[in-house]
Amino acid sequence: MTATQPGRLVDQFELGLQAPICLTWELTYACNLSCVHCLSSSGRRDPGELSTEQCKSVIDELERMQVFYVNVGGGEPTVRSDFWELIDYATAHHVGVKFSTNGVRITPDVARKLAASDYVDVQISLDGATAEVNDAVRGSGSFAMATRALENLSTAGFTDAKISVVMTRHNVDQLDEFKALADHYGATLRITRLRPSGRGADVWDRLHPTADQQRTLYDWLVAHGDRVLTGDSFFHLSAYGQTLPGLNLCGAGRVVCLIDPVGDVYACPFAIHEQFLAGNVLRDGGFGTVWRESELFRELRTPTTGGACAKCSHFDSCRGGCMAAKFFTGLPLDGPDPECVQGYGEAALALERVVPKPAVDHSHQIPLTPITKPPTRPCDTNPLSGCS
């Protein structure tokens, strides 16, 4: 897959692959909710989002590149009127789909359709094991909407849905309850790290887990991690000692990346900023050209010395932490992760720093009370059209 074939798989990943193992594709910024930690500051549709035919062209290229699957998100991707057409097109062209949703469109009929497909996985977002905790972050009624979707999927016979949880200081103590919820619905628990991206930058200081809670999370993952999905979210915790399951490496521009609704390609779903913009699928020769030839991606695939973190005895475990978390807290990319478990991040945060602003903001312009029922017609420009 690369010009050289290092012995360790992690070394091969660090140098980049000919195609991403998976990529995140935000189909739209339109969303019926207004989650306080939304990594893409979603809410309103961007008038320049890719058309149906442009999306199909991207899918054709992903098939040629033999991309195994794509994580489809948003916004709320199911509010696009062509969503199911694009999902069907992707699976017909050998591109598996895992889509993230708040559950607004997962009706009993939709659940039965999904249960009949072997190439579509569904991930329901839930940030509290109770309505009180979840709705404080995702909006009133969102817990009921998500659990109703999970119930519909379970009743329809859909196997192994995912419950996706962003860990905050308000839900770390609910880990066992989340696992129980997943077991109840025949689902798999997936937990991810809260990054200071998008609207998350405004709430990160008061929502990210405390140092003690990070240790609690680490201990819980050591005990239960073989049955929980984490992706590359928590490799910074490996500096506690034992390497955790999952990709213990920042995969940005190496094995993962993001396509946003207007076709811009970013190194990481959590790094939506011009500094991490690699190109555009419409203007720069297609996704494959951006992936293979982007100067940014070439830089990210160059072996790094680790900067200041290389002097730390834990560097081989945590690899310096999350690029996006460092950038959006104003820390140098070759410095410690802001949540460094050895305490170096806390010291760095105490210094004077300039915190970058997110590149895009499609947030609703007025305070939003999230809805608990789906729109009465496919959404167009306004994702709330048809809702009372």
PEWOHU-V453003 format. One line per field, one symbol per residue. ss: DSSP state (2 for helix, 1 for strand, 0 for the rest). burial: b if it has 24 or more other ideal C-beta (glycine too) atoms within 12 Angstrom, else e. A space follows every 10 residues. Layout:
ss->???
burial->???
This chain:
ss->0000000022 2222000000 0111111101 0000000000 0010000000 0222222222 2222200011 1111002220 0022222222 2200011111 1000000222 2222200001 1111100000 2222222200 0222222222 2222220000 0111111000 0222222222 2222000111 1110000002 2222222000 2222222222 2222222010 0000222222 0000000000 0100010110 0001110000 0002221111 0000002222 2220222222 0000002222 2000222200 0022222000 0000000000 0002222220 0000000000 0000000000 0000000000 00000000
burial->eeeeeeeeeb ebbbbbbebb bbbbbbbbbb bbbbbbbbbb bbbbbbeebb eeebbebbbb bbbebebbbb bbbbbbbbbb bbbbebbebb bebebbbbbb bbbbbbbeeb beebbebeeb bbbbbbbbbe eebbbbbbbe bbbbbbbbbb bbbbebebeb bbbbbbbbbb bbebbeebbe bbeebebbbb bbbbbbbbbb bebbeebbbe eebbebbbeb beebbeebbb bbbbbbbbbb eebbbbbbbb bbbbbbbbbb bbbbbbbbbb bbbebbbbbb bbeeebbbeb bbebebbeeb beeeebebbe ebebbebbbb bbbbbbbbbb bbbebbbbbb bbebbeebbe eeeeebebbb bbbbeeebeb bbebbeeebe eebbeeee
